[in-house]
Amino acid sequence: MSNNSNSYQKLVDKATPNSEVFLSCVKAFWVGGVICTIGQLITFAGEEWLGTNLITAPSFTSCVLIFIGVVLTGIGVYDRIGRYAGAGSIVPITGFANSVAAPAMEFRREGLVLGLGAKLFTLAGPVLTYGISSSVIVGIIYYLAGF
């Protein structure tokens, strides 16, 4: 039994690609930083040219970044960015837009209800559910604590 286990482990080690953790972290850091810098530039542009203020600027920036993420997903660019940057492309809001748009594009052939509707929030659904549920719980706790 031990001999089979050792040969299996050797086979797994041979088939598994080597992961360069440091290089992956550097790629994720700089790509995520570029995405966030673009977001900040969108905020500045909204304030300068459109007159957004401290209340409307974050919403404007989020909407523009989501739109850019969906468009880049639609034309196939965001997948290449994701393969290169890993978590650097997943963490920002554009990654959320990608996680909603990609399943929608993949399953649209199956129809609006069973394809698009059922698969639209495959990845983002649990995130939304957890975020909304936890915010409600925290809100109740704050209300009961009298903050």
C-alpha positions in Angstrom: 0.0 0.0 0.0 2.8 2.4 0.8 4.5 1.7 -2.5 1.3 2.7 -4.4 1.0 5.8 -2.3 4.6 6.9 -3.0 4.2 6.2 -6.7 1.0 8.2 -6.8 2.6 11.1 -5.0 5.4 11.1 -7.5 2.9 11.2 -10.3 1.0 14.0 -8.7 4.3 16.0 -8.1 5.3 15.5 -11.7 1.9 16.6 -13.1 1.4 19.6 -10.8 2.8 22.8 -12.2 5.3 24.6 -10.1 3.8 27.7 -8.5 6.0 30.7 -8.1 4.4 32.3 -5.1 6.5 35.5 -5.0 6.0 36.3 -8.7 2.3 35.5 -8.4 2.0 38.0 -5.5 3.9 40.7 -7.4 1.6 40.3 -10.4 -1.5 40.4 -8.2 -0.2 43.4 -6.3 0.6 45.5 -9.4 -2.5 44.6 -11.4 -4.8 45.2 -8.5 -3.0 48.5 -7.8 -3.5 49.5 -11.5 -7.2 48.7 -11.3 -7.5 50.7 -8.1 -5.5 53.6 -9.6 -7.9 53.6 -12.6 -10.7 53.8 -10.1 -9.2 56.8 -8.3 -8.7 58.5 -11.7 -12.3 57.9 -12.5 -13.3 59.5 -9.1 -11.1 62.5 -9.9 -12.6 62.8 -13.4 -16.1 62.6 -12.0 -15.4 65.3 -9.5 -13.7 67.6 -12.0 -15.8 67.2 -15.1 -19.2 66.0 -13.8 -19.3 67.8 -10.5 -19.7 64.6 -8.4 -19.3 65.2 -4.6 -18.1 63.0 -1.8 -21.5 61.2 -1.6 -22.0 60.6 -5.4 -18.4 60.0 -6.5 -18.0 56.5 -5.0 -21.2 55.3 -6.7 -20.2 56.9 -10.0 -16.8 55.2 -9.7 -18.3 51.8 -8.9 -20.7 52.0 -11.8 -18.0 52.9 -14.3 -15.7 50.1 -13.0 -18.4 47.5 -13.1 -19.2 48.6 -16.7 -15.6 48.4 -17.7 -15.3 44.9 -16.1 -18.4 43.7 -17.9 -17.2 45.0 -21.2 -13.7 43.5 -20.8 -15.3 40.2 -19.9 -17.6 40.4 -22.9 -14.7 40.9 -25.3 -12.5 38.3 -23.6 -9.8 40.6 -22.2 -10.7 40.1 -18.5 -10.0 36.4 -18.7 -6.5 37.0 -19.9 -6.0 39.6 -17.2 -7.2 37.1 -14.6 -4.9 34.3 -15.9 -2.0 36.7 -15.6 -2.8 38.5 -12.3 -4.8 35.9 -10.4 -6.2 37.5 -7.2 -5.1 40.9 -8.4 -8.0 40.9 -10.9 -10.5 39.1 -8.6 -10.4 41.3 -5.5 -11.4 44.7 -6.9 -15.0 45.5 -8.0 -14.1 44.6 -11.6 -13.7 41.0 -10.4 -17.2 41.0 -9.1 -18.5 42.3 -12.4 -16.6 39.5 -14.1 -18.0 36.9 -11.8 -21.5 38.0 -12.7 -21.0 38.5 -16.5 -19.0 35.4 -17.3 -21.6 32.8 -16.2 -24.3 34.9 -17.9 -22.4 34.8 -21.2 -21.7 31.1 -20.8 -25.2 30.0 -20.2 -27.2 32.5 -22.3 -27.8 29.8 -25.0 -29.9 27.8 -22.6 -32.6 30.5 -22.4 -33.4 33.5 -20.3 -34.8 31.6 -17.3 -33.0 28.3 -17.1 -29.7 29.6 -18.6 -29.2 33.3 -17.8 -31.5 33.6 -14.8 -30.3 30.4 -13.1 -26.6 30.9 -13.7 -26.2 34.6 -13.5 -25.3 34.7 -9.8 -23.5 31.3 -9.6 -20.3 32.9 -8.2 -21.6 36.2 -7.0 -24.8 34.9 -5.3 -23.1 33.5 -2.2 -21.1 36.7 -1.9 -24.2 38.8 -2.1 -26.1 36.6 0.3 -23.4 36.6 2.8 -22.8 40.4 2.5 -26.5 41.3 2.8 -27.1 38.9 5.6 -24.1 40.0 7.6 -24.9 43.7 7.1 -28.5 43.1 8.4 -27.1 41.2 11.4 -24.6 44.0 12.1 -27.3 46.6 11.7 -29.5 44.8 14.3 -26.6 44.5 16.7 -25.8 48.2 16.3 -29.5 49.1 16.8 -29.8 46.9 19.9 -26.5 48.2 21.3 -27.7 51.8 20.9 -24.8 53.1 18.6 
